[in-house]
Amino acid sequence: MPLQIQQYAHYEGSDWWKWSVWIQGPDSELDQIASVTYILHPTFQNPVRTIGTRSNKFRLDSAGWGIFVIRAKIQFTHGETKDLKHQLELLYEDGTPTTA
């Protein structure tokens, strides 16, 4: 399985979601990651966030009201980098996706 961004989102009400993203992949590859820099929509306060916590798969927790493409720059311990992207999906309780 190649490295990829996974997500979790929970609808809080009033068109607001709490969500998380992390890097999913084989432990052997995750162990070679030094940090992950997530690039969020520019409307976020601090839209560029670097996570260096391997134990939670470089998980980023946030919240918001709209969908956008999350970009991630993976920095490996051996110096190489890899870029990933993920379309954030936010669903209402009935399973209908938001269009915001």
C-alpha positions as CSV (number, residue, x, y, z in Angstrom):
1,M,0.0,0.0,0.0
2,P,1.5,3.4,-1.0
3,L,1.4,6.3,1.4
4,Q,-1.8,8.2,1.3
5,I,-3.8,10.8,3.3
6,Q,-6.7,9.4,5.3
7,Q,-9.4,11.4,7.0
8,Y,-12.1,11.3,9.7
9,A,-14.9,14.0,10.0
10,H,-17.7,14.5,12.4
11,Y,-20.6,16.8,11.9
12,E,-21.1,19.1,14.9
13,G,-24.2,21.0,13.6
14,S,-24.8,24.4,12.1
15,D,-22.7,23.5,9.1
16,W,-19.5,22.9,11.2
17,W,-17.3,19.8,11.2
18,K,-14.4,18.6,13.3
19,W,-12.0,16.6,11.1
20,S,-8.6,14.9,11.2
21,V,-6.2,13.8,8.5
22,W,-3.2,11.5,8.8
23,I,-0.7,9.5,6.7
24,Q,-1.7,5.9,6.1
25,G,0.8,3.3,4.9
26,P,3.1,0.4,5.9
27,D,4.9,0.9,9.2
28,S,8.2,0.4,7.4
29,E,7.5,3.6,5.3
30,L,5.9,5.6,8.2
31,D,9.1,4.9,10.2
32,Q,11.1,6.7,7.6
33,I,9.1,9.9,7.8
34,A,10.6,12.8,9.8
35,S,7.6,15.2,9.5
36,V,4.6,16.0,7.4
37,T,3.7,19.6,6.4
38,Y,0.0,20.0,5.7
39,I,-1.1,22.9,3.5
40,L,-4.7,23.9,4.2
41,H,-7.0,26.4,2.5
42,P,-5.5,29.9,2.8
43,T,-8.5,31.1,4.8
44,F,-7.3,29.0,7.8
45,Q,-5.3,30.7,10.5
46,N,-1.8,29.2,10.1
47,P,-2.7,27.3,6.9
48,V,0.8,25.6,6.8
49,R,1.2,23.2,9.7
50,T,4.0,20.7,10.3
51,I,3.5,17.6,12.4
52,G,6.4,15.4,13.6
53,T,4.5,12.9,15.7
54,R,5.0,9.3,14.3
55,S,2.9,7.7,17.1
56,N,-0.4,9.0,15.7
57,K,0.6,8.7,12.0
58,F,1.3,12.5,11.8
59,R,-2.3,13.3,12.5
60,L,-3.6,16.9,12.2
61,D,-6.9,17.8,14.0
62,S,-8.9,20.8,12.8
63,A,-12.4,22.0,12.1
64,G,-14.3,24.0,9.5
65,W,-17.3,24.4,7.3
66,G,-16.1,23.7,3.8
67,I,-14.4,21.2,1.5
68,F,-11.0,21.8,-0.1
69,V,-7.9,20.0,-1.3
70,I,-5.4,19.3,1.5
71,R,-1.8,19.0,0.4
72,A,0.9,17.2,2.4
73,K,4.6,17.4,1.9
74,I,6.3,14.4,3.5
75,Q,9.9,14.9,4.6
76,F,11.7,11.6,4.9
77,T,14.6,11.0,7.3
78,H,16.9,10.3,4.4
79,G,16.3,13.8,2.9
80,E,13.8,13.0,0.1
81,T,10.3,14.5,0.0
82,K,7.0,13.3,-1.4
83,D,3.9,15.4,-2.1
84,L,0.3,14.0,-1.6
85,K,-3.1,15.6,-1.9
86,H,-6.6,14.7,-0.6
87,Q,-10.0,16.2,-1.2
88,L,-11.5,16.7,2.2
89,E,-15.0,15.1,2.4
90,L,-17.6,16.5,4.8
91,L,-20.9,14.7,5.2
92,Y,-24.1,15.6,7.0
93,E,-25.6,13.1,9.4
94,D,-27.8,11.7,6.6
95,G,-24.7,11.1,4.5
96,T,-25.3,14.0,2.1
97,P,-22.0,15.8,1.3
98,T,-21.7,19.5,1.9
99,T,-21.1,21.6,-1.2
100,A,-19.5,24.5,0.7
